[in-house]
C-alpha cells in the first residue's frame, strides 16, 4: 500500500508530497472564503460558483451538460442547483430551439448583481502574491499551467481553456498563438481563454 501524501513522515523525504499538500492548503483557503461568501448570500458554494461562471462566460457554456463537466459534478447535481437559482429569480432558462430537452441559462439583473459581488471572494489572494517579483509570478504561472495540463491529460480535470490545450497554440522557439498570429511571452499565457479551441484528438 502506498503512503498517503498527508502523512508528515512521508513528506519528509518526498518533494512531490510537500507540493501536493501545499496545494491542498491553498484549496482549503479557497473553500473557506467561498463558504463564508455563501453564508452571506444564503446560497450554497456551488450555486455561487455557477453564478460567477455564467457572469463571465458565453451562452454556449451556460448549459447543464457543460456546467457539469466544468465543475466535475453530475448533471443531476447541477440541475438541482439551477432549480434553486431559478426559484430565487437569479436566473432565467431559455429552451434550445433545436433540442427541447436542453436549455440555456441566463442571469437575471438580480443574479448579475449577486455574481458581481460574490466574484470578489478570491481577491484577497492577490495580497499574498504582491510581495513576489514579476519573474517569480511568471515562473509560478507557467508551472501551474503545466501541472493543470498534466491533470487534464490524465483525465483528472475534464475541461480547461488554457493555451497548452488549445488548437491555436504552438511552440515555435517559445509560445506562439496562431489565432493572434504572434509569439506570446510567458506572462501572456492564458488560463481561461474565450477563444480557446480544443485540440483535435489524433
MINUGU-370173 format. One record per residue (C-alpha): residue number from 1; x, y, z; chain; residue in three letters. Coordinates in steps of 0.25 Angstrom, whole numbers, padded with zeros to 4 digits. Layout:
# MINUGU-370173
<num:NUM	px:X	py:Y	pz:Z	chaine:A	residu:ALA>
...
END
This chain:
# MINUGU-370173
<num:1	px:0000	py:0000	pz:0000	chaine:A	residu:UNK>
<num:2	px:0005	py:0014	pz:-0004	chaine:A	residu:UNK>
<num:3	px:0007	py:0024	pz:0007	chaine:A	residu:UNK>
<num:4	px:-0002	py:0036	pz:0007	chaine:A	residu:UNK>
<num:5	px:0004	py:0049	pz:0004	chaine:A	residu:UNK>
<num:6	px:-0003	py:0055	pz:0016	chaine:A	residu:UNK>
<num:7	px:0006	py:0046	pz:0025	chaine:A	residu:UNK>
<num:8	px:0016	py:0056	pz:0031	chaine:A	residu:UNK>
<num:9	px:0027	py:0045	pz:0031	chaine:A	residu:UNK>
<num:10	px:0024	py:0042	pz:0016	chaine:A	residu:UNK>
<num:11	px:0026	py:0057	pz:0013	chaine:A	residu:UNK>
<num:12	px:0040	py:0058	pz:0020	chaine:A	residu:UNK>
<num:13	px:0047	py:0051	pz:0008	chaine:A	residu:UNK>
<num:14	px:0037	py:0054	pz:-0003	chaine:A	residu:UNK>
<num:15	px:0037	py:0067	pz:-0010	chaine:A	residu:UNK>
<num:16	px:0024	py:0063	pz:-0018	chaine:A	residu:UNK>
<num:17	px:0017	py:0061	pz:-0005	chaine:A	residu:UNK>
<num:18	px:0020	py:0074	pz:0000	chaine:A	residu:UNK>
<num:19	px:0016	py:0081	pz:-0012	chaine:A	residu:UNK>
<num:20	px:0002	py:0074	pz:-0013	chaine:A	residu:UNK>
<num:21	px:-0001	py:0077	pz:0002	chaine:A	residu:UNK>
<num:22	px:0003	py:0091	pz:0000	chaine:A	residu:UNK>
<num:23	px:-0007	py:0092	pz:-0012	chaine:A	residu:UNK>
<num:24	px:-0017	py:0085	pz:-0003	chaine:A	residu:UNK>
<num:25	px:-0015	py:0096	pz:0007	chaine:A	residu:UNK>
<num:26	px:-0018	py:0107	pz:-0003	chaine:A	residu:UNK>
<num:27	px:-0030	py:0099	pz:-0008	chaine:A	residu:UNK>
<num:28	px:-0035	py:0099	pz:0006	chaine:A	residu:UNK>
<num:29	px:-0033	py:0114	pz:0007	chaine:A	residu:UNK>
<num:30	px:-0042	py:0116	pz:-0005	chaine:A	residu:UNK>
<num:31	px:-0053	py:0107	pz:0001	chaine:A	residu:UNK>
<num:32	px:-0053	py:0115	pz:0014	chaine:A	residu:UNK>
<num:33	px:-0054	py:0128	pz:0006	chaine:A	residu:UNK>
<num:34	px:-0065	py:0122	pz:-0003	chaine:A	residu:UNK>
<num:35	px:-0073	py:0116	pz:0009	chaine:A	residu:UNK>
<num:36	px:-0072	py:0130	pz:0016	chaine:A	residu:UNK>
<num:37	px:-0078	py:0137	pz:0004	chaine:A	residu:UNK>
<num:38	px:-0089	py:0126	pz:0003	chaine:A	residu:UNK>
<num:39	px:-0093	py:0129	pz:0017	chaine:A	residu:UNK>
<num:40	px:-0094	py:0144	pz:0013	chaine:A	residu:UNK>
<num:41	px:-0103	py:0141	pz:0001	chaine:A	residu:UNK>
<num:42	px:-0111	py:0130	pz:0006	chaine:A	residu:UNK>
<num:43	px:-0106	py:0121	pz:-0006	chaine:A	residu:UNK>
<num:44	px:-0098	py:0109	pz:-0006	chaine:A	residu:UNK>
<num:45	px:-0084	py:0109	pz:-0011	chaine:A	residu:UNK>
<num:46	px:-0087	py:0102	pz:-0024	chaine:A	residu:UNK>
<num:47	px:-0099	py:0112	pz:-0026	chaine:A	residu:UNK>
<num:48	px:-0089	py:0124	pz:-0025	chaine:A	residu:UNK>
<num:49	px:-0079	py:0117	pz:-0034	chaine:A	residu:UNK>
<num:50	px:-0090	py:0115	pz:-0044	chaine:A	residu:UNK>
<num:51	px:-0094	py:0130	pz:-0044	chaine:A	residu:UNK>
<num:52	px:-0079	py:0134	pz:-0045	chaine:A	residu:UNK>
<num:53	px:-0076	py:0125	pz:-0056	chaine:A	residu:UNK>
<num:54	px:-0089	py:0129	pz:-0064	chaine:A	residu:UNK>
<num:55	px:-0085	py:0144	pz:-0062	chaine:A	residu:UNK>
<num:56	px:-0072	py:0143	pz:-0069	chaine:A	residu:UNK>
<num:57	px:-0075	py:0132	pz:-0080	chaine:A	residu:UNK>
<num:58	px:-0083	py:0132	pz:-0092	chaine:A	residu:UNK>
<num:59	px:-0097	py:0125	pz:-0094	chaine:A	residu:UNK>
<num:60	px:-0091	py:0113	pz:-0101	chaine:A	residu:UNK>
<num:61	px:-0084	py:0109	pz:-0087	chaine:A	residu:UNK>
<num:62	px:-0097	py:0112	pz:-0079	chaine:A	residu:UNK>
<num:63	px:-0104	py:0099	pz:-0081	chaine:A	residu:UNK>
<num:64	px:-0105	py:0088	pz:-0070	chaine:A	residu:UNK>
<num:65	px:-0097	py:0078	pz:-0078	chaine:A	residu:UNK>
<num:66	px:-0085	py:0087	pz:-0080	chaine:A	residu:UNK>
<num:67	px:-0086	py:0092	pz:-0065	chaine:A	residu:UNK>
<num:68	px:-0086	py:0078	pz:-0060	chaine:A	residu:UNK>
<num:69	px:-0073	py:0076	pz:-0067	chaine:A	residu:UNK>
<num:70	px:-0067	py:0089	pz:-0063	chaine:A	residu:UNK>
<num:71	px:-0069	py:0086	pz:-0049	chaine:A	residu:UNK>
<num:72	px:-0067	py:0071	pz:-0049	chaine:A	residu:UNK>
<num:73	px:-0081	py:0069	pz:-0044	chaine:A	residu:UNK>
<num:74	px:-0093	py:0060	pz:-0049	chaine:A	residu:UNK>
<num:75	px:-0103	py:0067	pz:-0057	chaine:A	residu:UNK>
<num:76	px:-0114	py:0064	pz:-0046	chaine:A	residu:UNK>
<num:77	px:-0106	py:0072	pz:-0036	chaine:A	residu:UNK>
<num:78	px:-0104	py:0084	pz:-0046	chaine:A	residu:UNK>
<num:79	px:-0119	py:0083	pz:-0049	chaine:A	residu:UNK>
<num:80	px:-0123	py:0083	pz:-0034	chaine:A	residu:UNK>
<num:81	px:-0114	py:0096	pz:-0032	chaine:A	residu:UNK>
<num:82	px:-0120	py:0102	pz:-0045	chaine:A	residu:UNK>
<num:83	px:-0134	py:0100	pz:-0040	chaine:A	residu:UNK>
<num:84	px:-0131	py:0107	pz:-0027	chaine:A	residu:UNK>
<num:85	px:-0125	py:0119	pz:-0034	chaine:A	residu:UNK>
<num:86	px:-0138	py:0119	pz:-0043	chaine:A	residu:UNK>
<num:87	px:-0147	py:0119	pz:-0031	chaine:A	residu:UNK>
<num:88	px:-0139	py:0131	pz:-0025	chaine:A	residu:UNK>
<num:89	px:-0140	py:0139	pz:-0038	chaine:A	residu:UNK>
<num:90	px:-0125	py:0139	pz:-0040	chaine:A	residu:UNK>
<num:91	px:-0126	py:0132	pz:-0054	chaine:A	residu:UNK>
<num:92	px:-0135	py:0130	pz:-0066	chaine:A	residu:UNK>
<num:93	px:-0136	py:0118	pz:-0074	chaine:A	residu:UNK>
<num:94	px:-0138	py:0118	pz:-0089	chaine:A	residu:UNK>
<num:95	px:-0141	py:0105	pz:-0097	chaine:A	residu:UNK>
<num:96	px:-0132	py:0101	pz:-0108	chaine:A	residu:UNK>
<num:97	px:-0140	py:0103	pz:-0121	chaine:A	residu:UNK>
<num:98	px:-0132	py:0091	pz:-0127	chaine:A	residu:UNK>
<num:99	px:-0134	py:0082	pz:-0115	chaine:A	residu:UNK>
<num:100	px:-0146	py:0083	pz:-0106	chaine:A	residu:UNK>
<num:101	px:-0139	py:0075	pz:-0095	chaine:A	residu:UNK>
<num:102	px:-0128	py:0085	pz:-0094	chaine:A	residu:UNK>
<num:103	px:-0128	py:0099	pz:-0089	chaine:A	residu:UNK>
<num:104	px:-0118	py:0111	pz:-0087	chaine:A	residu:UNK>
<num:105	px:-0117	py:0118	pz:-0074	chaine:A	residu:UNK>
<num:106	px:-0116	py:0134	pz:-0073	chaine:A	residu:UNK>
<num:107	px:-0114	py:0142	pz:-0061	chaine:A	residu:UNK>
<num:108	px:-0125	py:0152	pz:-0057	chaine:A	residu:UNK>
<num:109	px:-0121	py:0166	pz:-0053	chaine:A	residu:UNK>
<num:110	px:-0122	py:0162	pz:-0039	chaine:A	residu:UNK>
<num:111	px:-0114	py:0149	pz:-0042	chaine:A	residu:UNK>
<num:112	px:-0103	py:0158	pz:-0049	chaine:A	residu:UNK>
<num:113	px:-0102	py:0167	pz:-0036	chaine:A	residu:UNK>
<num:114	px:-0100	py:0155	pz:-0027	chaine:A	residu:UNK>
<num:115	px:-0090	py:0149	pz:-0036	chaine:A	residu:UNK>
<num:116	px:-0082	py:0163	pz:-0037	chaine:A	residu:UNK>
<num:117	px:-0082	py:0164	pz:-0022	chaine:A	residu:UNK>
<num:118	px:-0078	py:0149	pz:-0020	chaine:A	residu:UNK>
<num:119	px:-0067	py:0149	pz:-0030	chaine:A	residu:UNK>
<num:120	px:-0059	py:0157	pz:-0021	chaine:A	residu:UNK>
<num:121	px:-0057	py:0146	pz:-0011	chaine:A	residu:UNK>
<num:122	px:-0044	py:0142	pz:-0016	chaine:A	residu:UNK>
<num:123	px:-0038	py:0156	pz:-0018	chaine:A	residu:UNK>
<num:124	px:-0031	py:0155	pz:-0004	chaine:A	residu:UNK>
<num:125	px:-0021	py:0145	pz:-0010	chaine:A	residu:UNK>
<num:126	px:-0015	py:0156	pz:-0018	chaine:A	residu:UNK>
<num:127	px:-0008	py:0161	pz:-0006	chaine:A	residu:UNK>
<num:128	px:-0001	py:0148	pz:-0004	chaine:A	residu:UNK>
<num:129	px:0005	py:0149	pz:-0017	chaine:A	residu:UNK>
<num:130	px:0008	py:0164	pz:-0017	chaine:A	residu:UNK>
<num:131	px:0022	py:0162	pz:-0010	chaine:A	residu:UNK>
<num:132	px:0027	py:0154	pz:-0021	chaine:A	residu:UNK>
<num:133	px:0035	py:0159	pz:-0033	chaine:A	residu:UNK>
<num:134	px:0029	py:0159	pz:-0047	chaine:A	residu:UNK>
<num:135	px:0039	py:0148	pz:-0051	chaine:A	residu:UNK>
<num:136	px:0035	py:0139	pz:-0039	chaine:A	residu:UNK>
<num:137	px:0020	py:0141	pz:-0042	chaine:A	residu:UNK>
<num:138	px:0022	py:0137	pz:-0057	chaine:A	residu:UNK>
<num:139	px:0030	py:0125	pz:-0053	chaine:A	residu:UNK>
<num:140	px:0019	py:0121	pz:-0043	chaine:A	residu:UNK>
<num:141	px:0009	py:0123	pz:-0054	chaine:A	residu:UNK>
<num:142	px:0016	py:0114	pz:-0064	chaine:A	residu:UNK>
<num:143	px:0018	py:0103	pz:-0054	chaine:A	residu:UNK>
<num:144	px:0003	py:0103	pz:-0050	chaine:A	residu:UNK>
<num:145	px:-0001	py:0103	pz:-0065	chaine:A	residu:UNK>
<num:146	px:0008	py:0091	pz:-0067	chaine:A	residu:UNK>
<num:147	px:0002	py:0084	pz:-0055	chaine:A	residu:UNK>
<num:148	px:-0012	py:0087	pz:-0059	chaine:A	residu:UNK>
<num:149	px:-0009	py:0082	pz:-0073	chaine:A	residu:UNK>
<num:150	px:-0003	py:0069	pz:-0067	chaine:A	residu:UNK>
<num:151	px:-0016	py:0067	pz:-0059	chaine:A	residu:UNK>
<num:152	px:-0025	py:0070	pz:-0072	chaine:A	residu:UNK>
<num:153	px:-0017	py:0059	pz:-0080	chaine:A	residu:UNK>
<num:154	px:-0019	py:0049	pz:-0069	chaine:A	residu:UNK>
<num:155	px:-0034	py:0052	pz:-0068	chaine:A	residu:UNK>
<num:156	px:-0034	py:0058	pz:-0054	chaine:A	residu:UNK>
<num:157	px:-0039	py:0071	pz:-0060	chaine:A	residu:UNK>
<num:158	px:-0049	py:0070	pz:-0071	chaine:A	residu:UNK>
<num:159	px:-0050	py:0084	pz:-0076	chaine:A	residu:UNK>
<num:160	px:-0039	py:0095	pz:-0077	chaine:A	residu:UNK>
<num:161	px:-0038	py:0106	pz:-0086	chaine:A	residu:UNK>
<num:162	px:-0023	py:0110	pz:-0086	chaine:A	residu:UNK>
<num:163	px:-0012	py:0111	pz:-0096	chaine:A	residu:UNK>
<num:164	px:-0006	py:0098	pz:-0095	chaine:A	residu:UNK>
<num:165	px:-0019	py:0090	pz:-0098	chaine:A	residu:UNK>
<num:166	px:-0023	py:0100	pz:-0110	chaine:A	residu:UNK>
<num:167	px:-0022	py:0096	pz:-0125	chaine:A	residu:UNK>
<num:168	px:-0017	py:0111	pz:-0127	chaine:A	residu:UNK>
<num:169	px:-0005	py:0108	pz:-0118	chaine:A	residu:UNK>
<num:170	px:0009	py:0105	pz:-0124	chaine:A	residu:UNK>
<num:171	px:0023	py:0104	pz:-0119	chaine:A	residu:UNK>
<num:172	px:0032	py:0112	pz:-0128	chaine:A	residu:UNK>
<num:173	px:0044	py:0115	pz:-0121	chaine:A	residu:UNK>
<num:174	px:0035	py:0119	pz:-0109	chaine:A	residu:UNK>
<num:175	px:0020	py:0120	pz:-0108	chaine:A	residu:UNK>
<num:176	px:0012	py:0124	pz:-0121	chaine:A	residu:UNK>
<num:177	px:-0003	py:0127	pz:-0123	chaine:A	residu:UNK>
<num:178	px:-0007	py:0125	pz:-0138	chaine:A	residu:UNK>
<num:179	px:-0020	py:0132	pz:-0135	chaine:A	residu:UNK>
<num:180	px:-0014	py:0144	pz:-0131	chaine:A	residu:UNK>
<num:181	px:-0002	py:0141	pz:-0141	chaine:A	residu:UNK>
<num:182	px:0009	py:0145	pz:-0131	chaine:A	residu:UNK>
<num:183	px:0018	py:0140	pz:-0121	chaine:A	residu:UNK>
<num:184	px:0014	py:0140	pz:-0106	chaine:A	residu:UNK>
<num:185	px:0022	py:0144	pz:-0094	chaine:A	residu:UNK>
<num:186	px:0021	py:0134	pz:-0083	chaine:A	residu:UNK>
<num:187	px:0013	py:0144	pz:-0075	chaine:A	residu:UNK>
<num:188	px:0003	py:0146	pz:-0086	chaine:A	residu:UNK>
<num:189	px:-0001	py:0131	pz:-0086	chaine:A	residu:UNK>
<num:190	px:-0016	py:0130	pz:-0083	chaine:A	residu:UNK>
<num:191	px:-0023	py:0121	pz:-0072	chaine:A	residu:UNK>
<num:192	px:-0037	py:0123	pz:-0077	chaine:A	residu:UNK>
<num:193	px:-0037	py:0128	pz:-0091	chaine:A	residu:UNK>
<num:194	px:-0050	py:0132	pz:-0098	chaine:A	residu:UNK>
<num:195	px:-0045	py:0128	pz:-0112	chaine:A	residu:UNK>
<num:196	px:-0040	py:0114	pz:-0107	chaine:A	residu:UNK>
<num:197	px:-0041	py:0103	pz:-0117	chaine:A	residu:UNK>
<num:198	px:-0039	py:0089	pz:-0112	chaine:A	residu:UNK>
<num:199	px:-0028	py:0082	pz:-0119	chaine:A	residu:UNK>
<num:200	px:-0033	py:0071	pz:-0129	chaine:A	residu:UNK>
<num:201	px:-0030	py:0057	pz:-0124	chaine:A	residu:UNK>
<num:202	px:-0021	py:0049	pz:-0133	chaine:A	residu:UNK>
END
